[in-house]
Amino acid sequence: MILRVKKILSSFSALSLRGLNIRYHAVRGTATGPGAFLRNRFNSRLSKTGVVMSRIVGLGSSKGSSYMPLLGLIPVVSAFSFGKKTDEKDIVAGEGKTSIQKERDILLQDADKLFIENEIKNLYDLLVQHKDVSDDNILWRLSRAAYHMSQIASDAVEKKQYAFDAFEYIQKALDQNDQNFACHKWYAIILNYAGEFEGTKQQITNAYKVKEHLLKAIELNPRDATTIHSLGFWCLTIADLPWYQRQIASVIFATPPTSSYEEALKYFLDAENVDPNFYSMNLMLLGKTYLRLKNKEKAKHYLLLARDYPVKTEDDKKAHKEAIELLSGIGVKE
């Protein structure tokens, strides 16, 4: 009988106060309770099907690599959170599947449901039990969950650790399958985010690689609005670089990364055409970019849409707040 992952989700709410203990136990491979039972059963059955298992080594630790706050080449507004949508239609129902394949499909379905519902803590607790699997679709979802856990963490050390873990998970996912657009997309997002803890020079060094993986993700799936949005955000950030960061870039690269507000605008509009009104941050950044281009009427249109967008996530809150500030700057009162 198939073990349905969602039957244990109710256990997680009771464990919410012990979430950190579960997390660190899971990293050490000694988690206990219903979560550990599921992880052990899942991994054991994967081993029987011949799937290669490998332990993920954390990207830095409290005693490992030192990560410093940066001035921000590509400031991470969770513009890279992108609303709550499934990145990939990789769950296929059908006859002839083994029980382990069916369990895997159920796990992905439950994970996507939790993501759509913005249940990030429960999502992370569900997926971290499977951190040692060699399944790219589980791993990129885990990296996304760890990224969002870092975003919402209040403790600085915990925030860094989640970020480093997220990068390790997405590296492994990409190693498993470099033809999965979601792996490239989240590699770009998390590489950029991890750079925040390494300093301005490293984040500038990462800039080309971030763009390279976003372009690859779009090549593999040209209909994913959030990836297109991310490339627009990259362009806007590069176009907005202050002079001192341009000087750093000119030292690092023979040809520093360049972009323009026009190029950023193109990608934001393309994202909106692919999936209208999909993301509050895209609307806000459309308004911001139009302001950079001195088009106040267009800017006002999109900023009002961002201001009035339903506030459900942290990104929505940020977009709402910045839209109000930008509107105030052009004489529009709340």
N, C-alpha and C positions, 0 to 999 in steps of 0.2 A: 504494500500500500504506500502510495506516495506521501512522503512527509511534507505537509504544507507549511511553508515558512511562516505564513501569516498567523498560524495558530499560536505562535510563541510571542507575537508582538505585544500582547497584553502584559507579558512578563517584564518588558523593558520599562514600562511606566513605573512599575514598582521598584525598579533598580535605578531610577533616574539619579537619585542622590549618590549612587555608587558608580556612576558612569565612568569616572576617571579610573577607578580600580579595575573595572572590566576592561577598559582600554589598555592599560599597561599590562594587565595579566595576559590579554590577547596578544600583545606584542611579544611577550616572553613565551607564548605558547602554553600558558598555564591557566587560561580562563576557566572559570567554573560556572555552574548553573545551566539553565536551559540554552543559553547562547552557545556555551562551549559544547554542549551535546550536539547541537545542530552542526557546528563547525567540524567537530571530530567525525561525525557521521558522513558529512558531505565530502570531506577530504579523504576519508577512508575509502569511500566508494569511487572517488576519482582515481585513487591509486590502483584500484582493482581494474579500472578500465584502461590503464596504461598511460594516464596523463602524467607528465613530468611535473613534480612538485619542487619548488625552490623557495627558500626563506628570503623574505625581503629584509634587507639591511637598511636601517633608518638613514636618511640623508642628514647626518649631523645629529648631535644630541647635546644635552646640557654640558657634557664634557668634551664634545667634539668640535666641529667647525663653528667658528664664531661668525654670527650674522649681525650686521649693523643696520640701523635705520637709514634709509636713503632720502635724498632730496627729491627723487621721483622723476625719472625719465618718462615712465609710463605709469602715471598714478592709477592705482587700482581702485576705481570706484567699482562697485561690484558691477560695473558695466559688463564685466565678464561673468556675471551670474545668469543673466539672460532670462529671466522669467522661469516658469516652471513647465518645461516641455520635454518630452522624451527626445533624446538626440538621435536615436536610431531605431528603425523598425526591425529589430533583430530577433524578435520573439515570434516564432512561427509554430502554429499549432498544426498537428498532423499525425497520421498514423505511423507506426513503425519506430517510434522513438523509444529509447531505453528509459528505464525509470530514472536514471541519473540525469538524462537529458531533460526529462519532464520536470524534475526537481529544479534544475538550473533555470528552466523557463519560468517556473513559478517564482523563484527567487528574483529574477529580473522584473517580472510583472509587479511583485510586491515592492521592490525598490523604486520602480518608476512611479507607482502610486504614492508612495511616501514623499518622493521628490515633488510631485505635482501639488501635494497637500502641504508642502513646506515643513514637513516633519523631519528636519535635518538631523537632530540627535538620534531619533529612532532609526533613521536611514543609515547613519554611520554605524550604530550599534549592530544593525542587521548585517551590513556588508563587511565590517572589519573582521568578522569571524572567518571570512573566506580570503583573507589577504595573501595566503600562500598558494592559491590556485593559479593555474596558468591559463586563464580564460580572459581574453582582452576585454570582453564586454562586462564582466564583473569588475575587473580592475579599473577600467576608466570611470565606472560609476563610483567605485570606492574613492578614487582620487578626487572626483568632484565633491563627494561627501566630506572628505577630509579638508578640502579647500574651503568649503562653506563653514565647517566647524572652526577653522582658523579665523574666518571672517567674523564669526559671532563670539569668539572667545574673548574674555575680558582680561585674563592673565597673559602677560607678555611672553612668558616662557612657553606656555601651552599653545599660544598662537603660533609661535615659531615652529614648535614640534609638529603641529598639524600640517603646517605648510611644507615642512621637509618630508613628512610622510606622504603627503599628496604627490610631491614630485617623484618620490621613489615608486609609488604605485603607477603613475602615468608613464614613467620610463619603462617599467616592466610591461605594461599594456602595449606600448608602441613596439617593444621588442617582439612581442608575441604576434602582432599583426599590424604591419605598416600600411595596409590598405583599408583600414578602418578610419573613416573620416573623423569620428568622435575622438579617437586617440590623438590625432594631429591637433584637433581643435583644443582639447584640454591640455595637451602638452604645451601649446603656445600660451594659453591662459595661465597655467601654473608656473611655467618657466618665468614669465613676466612677474608674477606675484612673488615667487621665491627671491627674485632679484631685489625686491624691496628690503630684504634682510641682509643683503650683501654689499650695498653701497651703489652710488651713482655710476661709477666706472663699470662695474659688472653688469648693471642693468642696461647701460648703453651697449656694452659688448654683446648682450643677449638680443639686442633689437632686431638684427637681421634674421636671427634664427626664429624669433617670434613670428616675424612676417612670413618667413619661408614655410612654417608649419600651418599658418592660417591660409596661405595660398594653396597648399597641398590639400587641406581640408575642403576648401571650396572646389578644387578640381575634382575631388572624389564625390562631393555632394554640393552642387551649385544651388540647391534649393533650401539650404539651411540658413535662415535669416540671422541667427545669432552669430554665426561665423562671419558672415558679411558685415554685420554690425561691428564685430571685434576688429576687423581690418579697417573699418572707418575710424574707429577709436584710435588705432595705431597711427593712422595718417594724421588725425587731429592733434595727437600728442606730439608727434614729430614736428608738425607745422608750428606748434606752440612752444617749442623748445626755447628757453632763454639763452642769451648769448654765451653765458659761461658754460652751459652744457654743450653748446655747439662747439666750443673750443675743446672740451674734453673729447667729443666725438671725432674731431679732426685729428687729434693725437692718436686715437685708437685705430681709426680707419683711414686708409688712403682716400677713400670716397665715403664720407659719412652718410648715414641714411637721410633721405630728404623726402618731403611730401608737401602738400599744399591744402588749403582749406577747400578748394574746389574738388580735390580728390577725395577728401574725407566726406564731403557732402554727397558725392556720387555713391559711395558705399552705403551711407546711411539711408539715402533714398532707395537704393537697390534693395536693402533689407526690408524697408517698409513696403515696397512693391511685392516682394516675395510673401510677406506675412503682415498685412496691415495691422497697425495698433498692437503689435505683439509684445512690446516692451517699453516701459515708461522711460528708461534711460535713452533709448533710441530717439524718442520724441524730444526729450530735453536736449540731447546733443545736436539734433537737427536745428532746434531753435538757437542753440549756442553758436553753431557753425554759421548760420545765417547772420547772426550778429557780427561775427568776425568778418563777414563779407558785406557788412553795412546794409543788409536788407532787413529793415526793422519789421515790415509788414509780415513777411514770411516767418521771421523769428517769433513774432507775437503769436502767430497761428499755432506753431508747434509747441511753444512754451505754455500756452493755455491748455493745449491737449495734455501736456505732461502734468501741469498743475492739477487738472481735474481727473487724472487717471486714478482708478481705484487703488488705494494704498493697502497692499496686502503683505509686502515683503520689505526687507531692509532697503533694497534697491529702490523700491517705490517711494519710500520715505526720503531717500537722498534726492531722487529726481524731483519729487514734489517741493522739497526745501530749496533746491537750487533754481528750479523754475520760478518760484516766487521771488527769489533774490534777483534773478535776471530780468524778470518783468518789472520789478520795482525800479531797476536801473534805466528802463525806457519809459517810465512814467505810468505803468499799469499797476493799480492797487489791487490788493487781494479782494 
